[in-house]
């Protein structure tokens, strides 16, 4: 089996070089070594459950992650929050165990169990000492297949969600995000990222149980095991605990997101007397299997993907408009987006937005320097290597590759393709996928102070929106 190859840095050489280098210049970054996911074993049960095993003997631990197709995109807008509630409630009781008994059982095998809902899938996580792997898989199977959704737990979750929603709505960044996705993915299941008071009221025990019965099926689901576990032991335990799991067809893929209007639009939510404006802006981007994806990934690194990026150096450090700014690429199964997020001082809102859009245009117009590209590539490669140092990181990479239908060697060739990016290829990708004139721009702040100033960034009048983006 291939050993996990991790990036290594020669600190002794760097220390010696630092004694003679010109400290006014950034140090040169050496070539990055290959980073690969360890060899995987795969098989499928008769019920359709796909199993992937990555044996890792470095520590006596085993982690399991089950991915079930569907997630929040599988439920209609009026049921916003139902997927999150379902995931939270999975470990709050089964036909034979209370929530406390489940937690105690997880503690006995030296691990934990939890679940969450992503846009395209539900993810259930468990971990244990390797000699307790069988007990862990038994509990994981029970939680997945036979949750009881006790009425008291559902009522408590509903009450907590109301409090969480009220607290979240007090944060301008949260509101900006809700509105951005509502507009960027308008009319699509991805548009809904937060519940409403009405949708929370619809989270009833029978409705949660019905959603679970419909969505949680072995067909299309993937179980990833990582850790101190051999194939024979894994096959035996999985067969024992999951072979009798039954269910119908998996949730189908959601349709691709329709193309947005090809002009920049500014949406404004009014927060009177707010001392800052929270901006959230972006446009569609390349999928990870696009031939130009790694060029765009590095372009984003140069723009705002790290603390040494242009947006941070200029908007934060030089101009002092904000304490936090960044850009990133986000991926769902049938859509990808480039987005930029920052809260700025109210009096600097127009200047800050103009500066951000100016940086986007410059990324399109001219290639970044070789030093900027090298720095972005080093940062991205180092971050990727660090993610694969943990069992959870390895499981996440394997699941992401499978769920997003990426090539089998996507991560094994990740660093090589990253290092092949050039300043010219960065500019070409930016010219296609950084579109300042077509961006969805959301601002949350005092409309009386900023509405007129922001109007110059949109050909049509600034659109006022409500708390849910409507």
Buried (B, 14 or more C-beta within 10 A) or exposed (E): EEEBBEBEEEEEEEEEEEEEEEEEEEEEBEEBBBBBBBEBBEBEBEBBBBBBBBBBEEEEBBBBBBBBBBBBBBBEBEBBBBBBBBBBBBBBBBEEBBBEEBBEBBEEBBBBBBBBBBBBBBBBBBBBBBEBBBBBBBBBBBBBBBBBBBEEBBEBBBEEBBEBBEEBBEEBBBBBBBBBBBBBBBEBBBBBBBBBEEBBEBBBBEBBBEBBEBBBBBBBBBBBBBBBBEEEBBBEBBBEBBBEBEBEEBBEEBEEBEEBEEEBBBBBBBBEEBEBBBBBBBBBBBBBEBEBBBBBBBBBBBBBBBEBBBBBEBBBEEBEBBEEBBBBBEBBBBBBBBBBBBBBBBBBBBBBBBBBBEBBBBBBEEBBEEEBBBBBBBBBBBEBBEBBBBBBBBBBBBBBBBBBEBEEEBBBBBBBBBBEBEBEBBBBBBEBBBBBEBBBBBBBBBBEBBBEBBBEBBEEEBEEBEBBBE
